[in-house]
Amino acid sequence: MQSSRGFQFYIFKMEVLVFKTSVESNEGIQKLKTSLDALAGSGQWNFALDDCDKILRIKSRSVHPAIAQKLLHDCGFACSELED
């Protein structure tokens, strides 16, 4: 936490969240695009469909992994966070 002129504010570091998913096609990505853009911002997420784990990466300072997992589950996809 930092202080400036009596105001306190927090600086959150940018994190990259990594998930194993069941998304297998560009059609699946398009199904999720609007929701992922709203969650993390356009250009702040990507899929690696050529990876055996169908990886989703999200760059964010504020997205909680459970929210991203719920979003994918609600759209019919499996999703689990991969730990470092």
TIVO-2410 file (N, C-alpha, C; in nm, 3 decimals):
# residues 84
REC num residu      c1      c2      c3 atome chaine
REC   1      M   0.086  -0.117   0.000     N      A
REC   1      M   0.000   0.000   0.000    CA      A
REC   1      M   0.090   0.123   0.000     C      A
REC   2      Q   0.052   0.223  -0.077     N      A
REC   2      Q   0.124   0.349  -0.082    CA      A
REC   2      Q   0.031   0.462  -0.044     C      A
REC   3      S   0.090   0.572  -0.003     N      A
REC   3      S   0.011   0.687   0.038    CA      A
REC   3      S   0.055   0.810  -0.041     C      A
REC   4      S  -0.041   0.891  -0.080     N      A
REC   4      S  -0.012   1.013  -0.152    CA      A
REC   4      S  -0.113   1.119  -0.110     C      A
REC   5      R  -0.064   1.228  -0.047     N      A
REC   5      R  -0.150   1.338  -0.004    CA      A
REC   5      R  -0.269   1.291   0.080     C      A
REC   6      G  -0.243   1.199   0.169     N      A
REC   6      G  -0.348   1.153   0.259    CA      A
REC   6      G  -0.435   1.042   0.202     C      A
REC   7      F  -0.417   1.009   0.074     N      A
REC   7      F  -0.493   0.900   0.015    CA      A
REC   7      F  -0.410   0.774   0.016     C      A
REC   8      Q  -0.472   0.664   0.046     N      A
REC   8      Q  -0.403   0.536   0.041    CA      A
REC   8      Q  -0.452   0.461  -0.082     C      A
REC   9      F  -0.361   0.400  -0.153     N      A
REC   9      F  -0.402   0.319  -0.266    CA      A
REC   9      F  -0.314   0.195  -0.273     C      A
REC  10      Y  -0.365   0.095  -0.336     N      A
REC  10      Y  -0.298  -0.033  -0.346    CA      A
REC  10      Y  -0.245  -0.052  -0.488     C      A
REC  11      I  -0.128  -0.110  -0.499     N      A
REC  11      I  -0.072  -0.144  -0.628    CA      A
REC  11      I  -0.072  -0.296  -0.639     C      A
REC  12      F  -0.147  -0.346  -0.734     N      A
REC  12      F  -0.154  -0.489  -0.755    CA      A
REC  12      F  -0.065  -0.525  -0.874     C      A
REC  13      K   0.015  -0.627  -0.857     N      A
REC  13      K   0.101  -0.667  -0.968    CA      A
REC  13      K   0.022  -0.746  -1.071     C      A
REC  14      M   0.062  -0.734  -1.195     N      A
REC  14      M  -0.001  -0.808  -1.303    CA      A
REC  14      M   0.033  -0.956  -1.285     C      A
REC  15      E  -0.067  -1.038  -1.292     N      A
REC  15      E  -0.048  -1.182  -1.282    CA      A
REC  15      E  -0.094  -1.249  -1.409     C      A
REC  16      V  -0.037  -1.364  -1.437     N      A
REC  16      V  -0.085  -1.446  -1.547    CA      A
REC  16      V  -0.144  -1.572  -1.486     C      A
REC  17      L  -0.274  -1.587  -1.502     N      A
REC  17      L  -0.344  -1.706  -1.454    CA      A
REC  17      L  -0.343  -1.807  -1.568     C      A
REC  18      V  -0.318  -1.933  -1.535     N      A
REC  18      V  -0.309  -2.038  -1.637    CA      A
REC  18      V  -0.405  -2.150  -1.600     C      A
REC  19      F  -0.487  -2.190  -1.699     N      A
REC  19      F  -0.590  -2.291  -1.677    CA      A
REC  19      F  -0.582  -2.402  -1.781     C      A
REC  20      K  -0.610  -2.522  -1.738     N      A
REC  20      K  -0.633  -2.635  -1.828    CA      A
REC  20      K  -0.782  -2.634  -1.860     C      A
REC  21      T  -0.818  -2.644  -1.990     N      A
REC  21      T  -0.959  -2.636  -2.027    CA      A
REC  21      T  -0.997  -2.749  -2.122     C      A
REC  22      S  -1.125  -2.755  -2.153     N      A
REC  22      S  -1.174  -2.851  -2.252    CA      A
REC  22      S  -1.215  -2.781  -2.382     C      A
REC  23      V  -1.174  -2.655  -2.398     N      A
REC  23      V  -1.205  -2.581  -2.520    CA      A
REC  23      V  -1.118  -2.638  -2.632     C      A
REC  24      E  -1.181  -2.684  -2.740     N      A
REC  24      E  -1.105  -2.753  -2.844    CA      A
REC  24      E  -1.108  -2.685  -2.981     C      A
REC  25      S  -1.183  -2.575  -2.995     N      A
REC  25      S  -1.197  -2.517  -3.128    CA      A
REC  25      S  -1.212  -2.366  -3.120     C      A
REC  26      N  -1.195  -2.303  -3.236     N      A
REC  26      N  -1.218  -2.159  -3.245    CA      A
REC  26      N  -1.364  -2.124  -3.218     C      A
REC  27      E  -1.453  -2.216  -3.249     N      A
REC  27      E  -1.595  -2.194  -3.218    CA      A
REC  27      E  -1.615  -2.183  -3.067     C      A
REC  28      G  -1.545  -2.267  -2.991     N      A
REC  28      G  -1.552  -2.258  -2.845    CA      A
REC  28      G  -1.498  -2.126  -2.794     C      A
REC  29      I  -1.388  -2.081  -2.853     N      A
REC  29      I  -1.330  -1.953  -2.814    CA      A
REC  29      I  -1.429  -1.840  -2.843     C      A
REC  30      Q  -1.493  -1.843  -2.959     N      A
REC  30      Q  -1.590  -1.739  -2.994    CA      A
REC  30      Q  -1.707  -1.738  -2.896     C      A
REC  31      K  -1.746  -1.856  -2.848     N      A
REC  31      K  -1.854  -1.866  -2.750    CA      A
REC  31      K  -1.816  -1.794  -2.620     C      A
REC  32      L  -1.687  -1.792  -2.588     N      A
REC  32      L  -1.639  -1.734  -2.463    CA      A
REC  32      L  -1.590  -1.590  -2.477     C      A
REC  33      K  -1.567  -1.544  -2.599     N      A
REC  33      K  -1.499  -1.416  -2.622    CA      A
REC  33      K  -1.563  -1.298  -2.549     C      A
REC  34      T  -1.690  -1.279  -2.563     N      A
REC  34      T  -1.756  -1.164  -2.501    CA      A
REC  34      T  -1.740  -1.169  -2.349     C      A
REC  35      S  -1.757  -1.286  -2.290     N      A
REC  35      S  -1.746  -1.299  -2.144    CA      A
REC  35      S  -1.603  -1.279  -2.097     C      A
REC  36      L  -1.505  -1.335  -2.170     N      A
REC  36      L  -1.365  -1.318  -2.129    CA      A
REC  36      L  -1.319  -1.173  -2.149     C      A
REC  37      D  -1.367  -1.108  -2.255     N      A
REC  37      D  -1.335  -0.966  -2.273    CA      A
REC  37      D  -1.390  -0.883  -2.158     C      A
REC  38      A  -1.511  -0.914  -2.114     N      A
REC  38      A  -1.571  -0.841  -2.002    CA      A
REC  38      A  -1.497  -0.869  -1.872     C      A
REC  39      L  -1.450  -0.991  -1.856     N      A
REC  39      L  -1.382  -1.030  -1.732    CA      A
REC  39      L  -1.242  -0.970  -1.723     C      A
REC  40      A  -1.164  -0.985  -1.828     N      A
REC  40      A  -1.022  -0.949  -1.821    CA      A
REC  40      A  -0.982  -0.835  -1.913     C      A
REC  41      G  -1.063  -0.806  -2.012     N      A
REC  41      G  -1.028  -0.703  -2.110    CA      A
REC  41      G  -0.985  -0.765  -2.241     C      A
REC  42      S  -1.020  -0.699  -2.349     N      A
REC  42      S  -0.983  -0.747  -2.481    CA      A
REC  42      S  -0.831  -0.751  -2.494     C      A
REC  43      G  -0.780  -0.861  -2.545     N      A
REC  43      G  -0.636  -0.877  -2.562    CA      A
REC  43      G  -0.562  -0.921  -2.437     C      A
REC  44      Q  -0.634  -0.944  -2.328     N      A
REC  44      Q  -0.571  -0.982  -2.202    CA      A
REC  44      Q  -0.582  -1.133  -2.173     C      A
REC  45      W  -0.628  -1.208  -2.270     N      A
REC  45      W  -0.642  -1.352  -2.254    CA      A
REC  45      W  -0.614  -1.420  -2.388     C      A
REC  46      N  -0.573  -1.547  -2.381     N      A
REC  46      N  -0.553  -1.623  -2.504    CA      A
REC  46      N  -0.558  -1.773  -2.473     C      A
REC  47      F  -0.585  -1.848  -2.577     N      A
REC  47      F  -0.586  -1.993  -2.569    CA      A
REC  47      F  -0.470  -2.050  -2.648     C      A
REC  48      A  -0.418  -2.163  -2.603     N      A
REC  48      A  -0.320  -2.242  -2.677    CA      A
REC  48      A  -0.387  -2.376  -2.706     C      A
REC  49      L  -0.465  -2.379  -2.814     N      A
REC  49      L  -0.540  -2.500  -2.847    CA      A
REC  49      L  -0.450  -2.613  -2.895     C      A
REC  50      D  -0.328  -2.580  -2.938     N      A
REC  50      D  -0.235  -2.683  -2.982    CA      A
REC  50      D  -0.170  -2.756  -2.864     C      A
REC  51      D  -0.182  -2.703  -2.745     N      A
REC  51      D  -0.131  -2.768  -2.624    CA      A
REC  51      D  -0.228  -2.879  -2.583     C      A
REC  52      C  -0.177  -2.989  -2.532     N      A
REC  52      C  -0.263  -3.101  -2.493    CA      A
REC  52      C  -0.361  -3.064  -2.382     C      A
REC  53      D  -0.330  -2.959  -2.304     N      A
REC  53      D  -0.418  -2.915  -2.196    CA      A
REC  53      D  -0.511  -2.801  -2.237     C      A
REC  54      K  -0.509  -2.762  -2.365     N      A
REC  54      K  -0.596  -2.655  -2.417    CA      A
REC  54      K  -0.591  -2.533  -2.324     C      A
REC  55      I  -0.472  -2.480  -2.309     N      A
REC  55      I  -0.440  -2.378  -2.209    CA      A
REC  55      I  -0.511  -2.244  -2.235     C      A
REC  56      L  -0.565  -2.188  -2.129     N      A
REC  56      L  -0.616  -2.050  -2.127    CA      A
REC  56      L  -0.525  -1.970  -2.035     C      A
REC  57      R  -0.474  -1.858  -2.086     N      A
REC  57      R  -0.395  -1.766  -2.005    CA      A
REC  57      R  -0.470  -1.634  -1.995     C      A
REC  58      I  -0.477  -1.581  -1.873     N      A
REC  58      I  -0.542  -1.452  -1.849    CA      A
REC  58      I  -0.442  -1.361  -1.778     C      A
REC  59      K  -0.414  -1.243  -1.836     N      A
REC  59      K  -0.330  -1.143  -1.771    CA      A
REC  59      K  -0.423  -1.047  -1.698     C      A
REC  60      S  -0.401  -1.032  -1.567     N      A
REC  60      S  -0.491  -0.947  -1.490    CA      A
REC  60      S  -0.429  -0.906  -1.358     C      A
REC  61      R  -0.478  -0.796  -1.307     N      A
REC  61      R  -0.443  -0.754  -1.171    CA      A
REC  61      R  -0.554  -0.790  -1.073     C      A
REC  62      S  -0.672  -0.826  -1.126     N      A
REC  62      S  -0.785  -0.840  -1.035    CA      A
REC  62      S  -0.874  -0.962  -1.056     C      A
REC  63      V  -0.850  -1.043  -1.157     N      A
REC  63      V  -0.937  -1.158  -1.182    CA      A
REC  63      V  -0.904  -1.270  -1.083     C      A
REC  64      H  -1.006  -1.318  -1.014     N      A
REC  64      H  -0.988  -1.431  -0.924    CA      A
REC  64      H  -1.005  -1.559  -1.004     C      A
REC  65      P  -0.917  -1.657  -0.984     N      A
REC  65      P  -0.926  -1.781  -1.061    CA      A
REC  65      P  -1.063  -1.849  -1.056     C      A
REC  66      A  -1.128  -1.845  -0.942     N      A
REC  66      A  -1.259  -1.910  -0.929    CA      A
REC  66      A  -1.364  -1.846  -1.021     C      A
REC  67      I  -1.354  -1.716  -1.044     N      A
REC  67      I  -1.448  -1.647  -1.133    CA      A
REC  67      I  -1.427  -1.694  -1.277     C      A
REC  68      A  -1.302  -1.704  -1.319     N      A
REC  68      A  -1.273  -1.751  -1.454    CA      A
REC  68      A  -1.320  -1.895  -1.472     C      A
REC  69      Q  -1.297  -1.979  -1.372     N      A
REC  69      Q  -1.341  -2.119  -1.381    CA      A
REC  69      Q  -1.493  -2.127  -1.391     C      A
REC  70      K  -1.564  -2.049  -1.313     N      A
REC  70      K  -1.710  -2.050  -1.318    CA      A
REC  70      K  -1.761  -2.004  -1.454     C      A
REC  71      L  -1.697  -1.902  -1.509     N      A
REC  71      L  -1.736  -1.853  -1.641    CA      A
REC  71      L  -1.729  -1.965  -1.744     C      A
REC  72      L  -1.617  -2.039  -1.748     N      A
REC  72      L  -1.604  -2.148  -1.844    CA      A
REC  72      L  -1.702  -2.260  -1.814     C      A
REC  73      H  -1.718  -2.296  -1.687     N      A
REC  73      H  -1.812  -2.402  -1.649    CA      A
REC  73      H  -1.954  -2.365  -1.692     C      A
REC  74      D  -1.992  -2.239  -1.670     N      A
REC  74      D  -2.127  -2.194  -1.707    CA      A
REC  74      D  -2.151  -2.201  -1.859     C      A
REC  75      C  -2.043  -2.197  -1.937     N      A
REC  75      C  -2.054  -2.207  -2.083    CA      A
REC  75      C  -2.035  -2.351  -2.132     C      A
REC  76      G  -2.024  -2.445  -2.037     N      A
REC  76      G  -2.017  -2.587  -2.073    CA      A
REC  76      G  -1.877  -2.644  -2.090     C      A
REC  77      F  -1.775  -2.573  -2.043     N      A
REC  77      F  -1.638  -2.620  -2.058    CA      A
REC  77      F  -1.577  -2.655  -1.922     C      A
REC  78      A  -1.491  -2.756  -1.922     N      A
REC  78      A  -1.412  -2.788  -1.804    CA      A
REC  78      A  -1.301  -2.686  -1.792     C      A
REC  79      C  -1.261  -2.655  -1.669     N      A
REC  79      C  -1.156  -2.555  -1.647    CA      A
REC  79      C  -1.098  -2.575  -1.508     C      A
REC  80      S  -0.966  -2.591  -1.500     N      A
REC  80      S  -0.902  -2.600  -1.370    CA      A
REC  80      S  -0.770  -2.523  -1.375     C      A
REC  81      E  -0.743  -2.451  -1.268     N      A
REC  81      E  -0.622  -2.369  -1.262    CA      A
REC  81      E  -0.500  -2.459  -1.251     C      A
REC  82      L  -0.395  -2.423  -1.324     N      A
REC  82      L  -0.265  -2.490  -1.313    CA      A
REC  82      L  -0.177  -2.407  -1.222     C      A
REC  83      E  -0.125  -2.468  -1.121     N      A
REC  83      E  -0.039  -2.398  -1.025    CA      A
REC  83      E   0.103  -2.391  -1.079     C      A
REC  84      D   0.179  -2.293  -1.030     N      A
REC  84      D   0.322  -2.280  -1.069    CA      A
REC  84      D   0.400  -2.402  -1.033     C      A
***
